[in-house]
Amino acid sequence: MPNCGIVILAAGASTRMGTPKQLLRLDGTSLLRRAVQTAIASVCRPIIVVIGANAEKVQPELEGLPVSVVLNSDWSRGMGTSIRAGIAAVGAVDAVMIFLCDQPLVTAGSLDDLVASHFRSNKPISAATYGGTAGTPVIFAADLFPELHALGDAQGGKSIIQRYPQELNSFPLTLAEADVDTPQDYNRICRDRERPDM
């Protein structure tokens, strides 16, 4: 199978959360380390982790893990700066997956299934679909790396997804809908984890 790198975005300041969400714990593990462990258990290589805000607190969560850490000093200007930094570090791959550290229910199996679906589809973009939208995790073929490099500071990958609707391979992934942006999001996910049927 062709190879797919992965860029984990973990540079934001978590303004809506009020505390670095990279460090929030679920099942005893920080959201950042949990996301990286998910990537490590997947077929994606290499693994690039982009950090920025609160880097001195966040980086210790990555100790001992087989990843390349990129410090984005421009993180405050927007997600586009982190995507550009990650793509610049990923090297020669056939495609790259963009994954957020705040989607803690996504599994390594989900990532592997997305990669397999991407390469079967022969489409340049494969995005998880949930809640009526297409978003992360999302895979971009290497042919689109120049467009990722050209993203505006405040732009995300969704702007490219929307630019090429006919080139999109949609991959249903309801697990990706649970993201952690606010204390309410975090509390709800923690509550659900404690339910006996989860």
VEXFI-293823 format. One record per residue (C-alpha): x negated, y, z negated; residue number from 1; residue in three letters. Coordinates in pm, 1 decimal. Layout:
! VEXFI-293823
+----------+----------+----------+-----+---------+
!     east !    north !       up ! num ! residuo !
+----------+----------+----------+-----+---------+
!        X !        Y !        Z ! NUM !     ALA !
...
+----------+----------+----------+-----+---------+
END
This chain:
! VEXFI-293823
+----------+----------+----------+-----+---------+
!     east !    north !       up ! num ! residuo !
+----------+----------+----------+-----+---------+
!      0.0 !      0.0 !      0.0 !   1 !     MET !
!   -123.8 !    354.6 !     65.0 !   2 !     PRO !
!   -231.6 !    538.0 !   -247.1 !   3 !     ASN !
!    -33.6 !    800.2 !   -435.1 !   4 !     CYS !
!   -194.5 !   1030.3 !   -689.3 !   5 !     GLY !
!      3.4 !   1192.6 !   -967.4 !   6 !     ILE !
!    -10.2 !   1544.5 !  -1108.9 !   7 !     VAL !
!    147.0 !   1585.1 !  -1452.2 !   8 !     ILE !
!    244.8 !   1944.0 !  -1522.2 !   9 !     LEU !
!    200.8 !   2037.0 !  -1888.6 !  10 !     ALA !
!     83.7 !   2398.7 !  -1877.8 !  11 !     ALA !
!    397.1 !   2589.0 !  -1977.1 !  12 !     GLY !
!    452.5 !   2789.4 !  -2294.3 !  13 !     ALA !
!    786.5 !   2623.2 !  -2385.6 !  14 !     SER !
!    951.1 !   2961.3 !  -2445.3 !  15 !     THR !
!   1302.6 !   2816.0 !  -2466.6 !  16 !     ARG !
!   1187.5 !   2549.5 !  -2710.5 !  17 !     MET !
!   1006.0 !   2792.9 !  -2939.0 !  18 !     GLY !
!    723.6 !   2544.4 !  -3002.2 !  19 !     THR !
!    490.2 !   2357.9 !  -2762.3 !  20 !     PRO !
!    713.0 !   2082.1 !  -2627.3 !  21 !     LYS !
!    404.7 !   1891.9 !  -2509.3 !  22 !     GLN !
!    349.1 !   1811.4 !  -2878.5 !  23 !     LEU !
!    705.2 !   1711.4 !  -2970.7 !  24 !     LEU !
!    717.3 !   1348.8 !  -3077.5 !  25 !     ARG !
!    944.8 !   1073.7 !  -2955.6 !  26 !     LEU !
!    903.7 !    721.6 !  -3091.3 !  27 !     ASP !
!    592.3 !    844.8 !  -3270.5 !  28 !     GLY !
!    415.1 !    971.1 !  -2956.0 !  29 !     THR !
!    390.1 !   1324.8 !  -2822.3 !  30 !     SER !
!    582.8 !   1399.2 !  -2502.8 !  31 !     LEU !
!    255.6 !   1473.5 !  -2323.5 !  32 !     LEU !
!     80.2 !   1153.0 !  -2424.6 !  33 !     ARG !
!    398.5 !    958.0 !  -2353.0 !  34 !     ARG !
!    413.9 !   1099.2 !  -1997.4 !  35 !     ALA !
!     47.2 !   1022.3 !  -1939.3 !  36 !     VAL !
!     83.3 !    667.3 !  -2071.1 !  37 !     GLN !
!    378.0 !    622.0 !  -1833.9 !  38 !     THR !
!    157.3 !    735.1 !  -1545.7 !  39 !     ALA !
!   -127.7 !    508.1 !  -1655.1 !  40 !     ILE !
!    109.0 !    209.3 !  -1652.4 !  41 !     ALA !
!    219.6 !    298.3 !  -1298.0 !  42 !     SER !
!     49.8 !    242.1 !   -962.5 !  43 !     VAL !
!    -34.8 !    611.4 !   -928.5 !  44 !     CYS !
!   -403.9 !    700.4 !   -911.6 !  45 !     ARG !
!   -577.0 !    932.1 !   -975.0 !  46 !     PRO !
!   -395.6 !   1091.6 !  -1268.3 !  47 !     ILE !
!   -436.8 !   1467.9 !  -1300.0 !  48 !     ILE !
!   -299.4 !   1652.7 !  -1603.5 !  49 !     VAL !
!   -265.4 !   2029.7 !  -1577.4 !  50 !     VAL !
!   -265.3 !   2214.0 !  -1909.4 !  51 !     ILE !
!   -263.3 !   2585.1 !  -1985.2 !  52 !     GLY !
!    -65.2 !   2739.3 !  -2271.3 !  53 !     ALA !
!   -177.9 !   2615.2 !  -2613.7 !  54 !     ASN !
!   -455.4 !   2419.6 !  -2442.7 !  55 !     ALA !
!   -660.4 !   2386.9 !  -2761.9 !  56 !     GLU !
!   -366.9 !   2213.1 !  -2932.9 !  57 !     LYS !
!   -256.7 !   2012.6 !  -2629.9 !  58 !     VAL !
!   -587.9 !   1873.0 !  -2506.7 !  59 !     GLN !
!   -650.5 !   1644.5 !  -2809.0 !  60 !     PRO !
!   -338.5 !   1448.9 !  -2707.7 !  61 !     GLU !
!   -530.6 !   1334.4 !  -2399.6 !  62 !     LEU !
!   -840.9 !   1205.7 !  -2575.6 !  63 !     GLU !
!   -941.7 !    856.7 !  -2472.5 !  64 !     GLY !
!   -705.3 !    842.2 !  -2175.2 !  65 !     LEU !
!   -833.8 !    775.4 !  -1819.6 !  66 !     PRO !
!   -716.2 !   1104.8 !  -1671.7 !  67 !     VAL !
!   -867.6 !   1419.0 !  -1524.9 !  68 !     SER !
!   -767.8 !   1730.3 !  -1715.3 !  69 !     VAL !
!   -737.4 !   2061.1 !  -1531.6 !  70 !     VAL !
!   -716.2 !   2382.8 !  -1732.6 !  71 !     LEU !
!   -499.4 !   2635.3 !  -1550.3 !  72 !     ASN !
!   -595.7 !   2976.0 !  -1685.5 !  73 !     SER !
!   -326.5 !   3135.7 !  -1465.9 !  74 !     ASP !
!    -40.4 !   2930.7 !  -1616.8 !  75 !     TRP !
!    150.1 !   3242.5 !  -1729.6 !  76 !     SER !
!    203.8 !   3345.2 !  -1366.1 !  77 !     ARG !
!    425.7 !   3044.7 !  -1297.5 !  78 !     GLY !
!    454.9 !   2677.7 !  -1203.0 !  79 !     MET !
!    310.8 !   2732.6 !   -856.0 !  80 !     GLY !
!    -29.7 !   2802.7 !  -1009.9 !  81 !     THR !
!    -25.8 !   2465.6 !  -1187.3 !  82 !     SER !
!     84.0 !   2277.1 !   -875.9 !  83 !     ILE !
!   -194.3 !   2438.8 !   -675.1 !  84 !     ARG !
!   -449.6 !   2353.7 !   -944.3 !  85 !     ALA !
!   -334.0 !   1992.8 !   -956.4 !  86 !     GLY !
!   -332.5 !   1945.1 !   -579.5 !  87 !     ILE !
!   -682.4 !   2092.3 !   -557.3 !  88 !     ALA !
!   -804.6 !   1830.1 !   -806.6 !  89 !     ALA !
!   -629.5 !   1520.7 !   -671.6 !  90 !     VAL !
!   -876.1 !   1447.8 !   -390.0 !  91 !     GLY !
!   -817.4 !   1221.1 !    -90.4 !  92 !     ALA !
!   -482.4 !   1044.8 !   -129.3 !  93 !     VAL !
!   -197.6 !    962.4 !    105.6 !  94 !     ASP !
!     57.4 !   1135.2 !   -116.1 !  95 !     ALA !
!     94.0 !   1294.8 !   -456.2 !  96 !     VAL !
!    368.4 !   1274.5 !   -715.3 !  97 !     MET !
!    457.3 !   1578.4 !   -924.0 !  98 !     ILE !
!    578.9 !   1471.4 !  -1268.0 !  99 !     PHE !
!    675.3 !   1680.9 !  -1570.3 ! 100 !     LEU !
!    576.5 !   1597.7 !  -1925.7 ! 101 !     CYS !
!    928.0 !   1676.1 !  -2049.6 ! 102 !     ASP !
!   1115.3 !   1387.1 !  -1884.7 ! 103 !     GLN !
!   1046.8 !   1128.5 !  -2156.5 ! 104 !     PRO !
!   1294.8 !    862.0 !  -2048.1 ! 105 !     LEU !
!   1134.8 !    806.2 !  -1707.0 ! 106 !     VAL !
!    949.8 !    473.1 !  -1704.7 ! 107 !     THR !
!    643.6 !    343.9 !  -1523.3 ! 108 !     ALA !
!    874.1 !    109.3 !  -1333.5 ! 109 !     GLY !
!   1075.7 !    409.0 !  -1215.6 ! 110 !     SER !
!    760.3 !    577.5 !  -1087.3 ! 111 !     LEU !
!    651.1 !    258.1 !   -910.2 ! 112 !     ASP !
!    993.0 !    220.6 !   -748.2 ! 113 !     ASP !
!    978.9 !    581.9 !   -629.7 ! 114 !     LEU !
!    634.6 !    526.1 !   -476.4 ! 115 !     VAL !
!    750.9 !    208.5 !   -299.6 ! 116 !     ALA !
!   1062.1 !    384.5 !   -171.0 ! 117 !     SER !
!    851.5 !    675.1 !    -46.8 ! 118 !     HIS !
!    617.5 !    466.1 !    163.6 ! 119 !     PHE !
!    903.6 !    253.9 !    298.2 ! 120 !     ARG !
!   1096.8 !    561.5 !    404.6 ! 121 !     SER !
!    832.2 !    715.5 !    631.7 ! 122 !     ASN !
!    963.2 !   1052.2 !    512.8 ! 123 !     LYS !
!    715.7 !   1316.0 !    390.2 ! 124 !     PRO !
!    914.7 !   1396.1 !     74.8 ! 125 !     ILE !
!   1073.5 !   1159.6 !   -176.8 ! 126 !     SER !
!   1255.4 !   1314.1 !   -469.8 ! 127 !     ALA !
!   1443.4 !   1179.9 !   -767.0 ! 128 !     ALA !
!   1811.7 !   1271.5 !   -747.3 ! 129 !     THR !
!   2028.3 !   1323.5 !  -1053.7 ! 130 !     TYR !
!   2299.9 !   1560.7 !  -1163.8 ! 131 !     GLY !
!   2373.5 !   1663.6 !   -807.5 ! 132 !     GLY !
!   2022.3 !   1785.5 !   -733.5 ! 133 !     THR !
!   1685.0 !   1663.1 !   -608.2 ! 134 !     ALA !
!   1388.4 !   1727.5 !   -832.6 ! 135 !     GLY !
!   1098.3 !   1579.1 !  -1022.9 ! 136 !     THR !
!    945.5 !   1333.5 !  -1013.2 ! 137 !     PRO !
!    888.1 !   1413.0 !   -647.4 ! 138 !     VAL !
!    635.1 !   1281.7 !   -395.9 ! 139 !     ILE !
!    482.2 !   1487.5 !   -116.5 ! 140 !     PHE !
!    284.3 !   1333.4 !    168.0 ! 141 !     ALA !
!    -67.6 !   1466.0 !    224.9 ! 142 !     ALA !
!     54.1 !   1648.5 !    538.3 ! 143 !     ASP !
!    240.0 !   1884.4 !    303.8 ! 144 !     LEU !
!    -56.1 !   1963.2 !     78.6 ! 145 !     PHE !
!   -124.2 !   2289.9 !    268.3 ! 146 !     PRO !
!    228.3 !   2401.3 !    183.2 ! 147 !     GLU !
!    178.7 !   2309.0 !   -180.9 ! 148 !     LEU !
!   -144.4 !   2509.9 !   -181.4 ! 149 !     HIS !
!     48.8 !   2801.9 !    -33.4 ! 150 !     ALA !
!    322.3 !   2808.4 !   -299.6 ! 151 !     LEU !
!    384.1 !   3142.8 !   -463.9 ! 152 !     GLY !
!    285.2 !   3167.3 !   -828.0 ! 153 !     ASP !
!    642.3 !   3136.0 !   -951.4 ! 154 !     ALA !
!    752.8 !   2873.2 !   -698.7 ! 155 !     GLN !
!    792.6 !   2503.4 !   -764.2 ! 156 !     GLY !
!    809.3 !   2203.9 !   -535.4 ! 157 !     GLY !
!   1185.2 !   2247.5 !   -498.6 ! 158 !     LYS !
!   1125.4 !   2531.5 !   -253.5 ! 159 !     SER !
!    957.6 !   2283.2 !    -17.9 ! 160 !     ILE !
!   1230.2 !   2022.5 !    -71.8 ! 161 !     ILE !
!   1488.3 !   2282.5 !     27.6 ! 162 !     GLN !
!   1285.6 !   2386.6 !    332.1 ! 163 !     ARG !
!   1291.2 !   2033.7 !    480.5 ! 164 !     TYR !
!   1628.0 !   1876.5 !    395.5 ! 165 !     PRO !
!   1607.1 !   1639.1 !    692.4 ! 166 !     GLN !
!   1268.3 !   1511.0 !    574.6 ! 167 !     GLU !
!   1386.1 !   1408.2 !    229.2 ! 168 !     LEU !
!   1407.0 !   1053.5 !    100.6 ! 169 !     ASN !
!   1649.3 !   1068.2 !   -192.0 ! 170 !     SER !
!   1582.0 !    830.6 !   -480.2 ! 171 !     PHE !
!   1859.7 !    804.4 !   -743.0 ! 172 !     PRO !
!   1703.0 !    826.6 !  -1089.3 ! 173 !     LEU !
!   1941.7 !    918.2 !  -1368.7 ! 174 !     THR !
!   1668.1 !    873.9 !  -1631.7 ! 175 !     LEU !
!   1503.7 !   1189.3 !  -1498.1 ! 176 !     ALA !
!   1806.3 !   1399.7 !  -1587.7 ! 177 !     GLU !
!   1712.8 !   1397.2 !  -1956.2 ! 178 !     ALA !
!   1455.8 !   1675.4 !  -1984.1 ! 179 !     ASP !
!   1345.3 !   1866.1 !  -2291.0 ! 180 !     VAL !
!   1380.0 !   2242.4 !  -2251.9 ! 181 !     ASP !
!   1558.3 !   2344.9 !  -2571.1 ! 182 !     THR !
!   1582.9 !   2220.8 !  -2931.6 ! 183 !     PRO !
!   1931.6 !   2094.3 !  -2845.3 ! 184 !     GLN !
!   1788.0 !   1882.3 !  -2561.0 ! 185 !     ASP !
!   1526.1 !   1735.1 !  -2791.7 ! 186 !     TYR !
!   1770.0 !   1663.9 !  -3073.5 ! 187 !     ASN !
!   2013.0 !   1494.9 !  -2834.0 ! 188 !     ARG !
!   1744.7 !   1264.8 !  -2691.0 ! 189 !     ILE !
!   1621.9 !   1177.9 !  -3041.2 ! 190 !     CYS !
!   1978.5 !   1102.8 !  -3151.5 ! 191 !     ARG !
!   2038.6 !    882.3 !  -2849.9 ! 192 !     ASP !
!   1716.7 !    689.0 !  -2918.4 ! 193 !     ARG !
!   1843.8 !    609.5 !  -3266.9 ! 194 !     GLU !
!   2169.5 !    460.1 !  -3139.9 ! 195 !     ARG !
!   2169.7 !     79.6 !  -3164.5 ! 196 !     PRO !
!   2286.4 !     39.2 !  -2803.7 ! 197 !     ASP !
!   1989.5 !    232.4 !  -2659.9 ! 198 !     MET !
+----------+----------+----------+-----+---------+
END
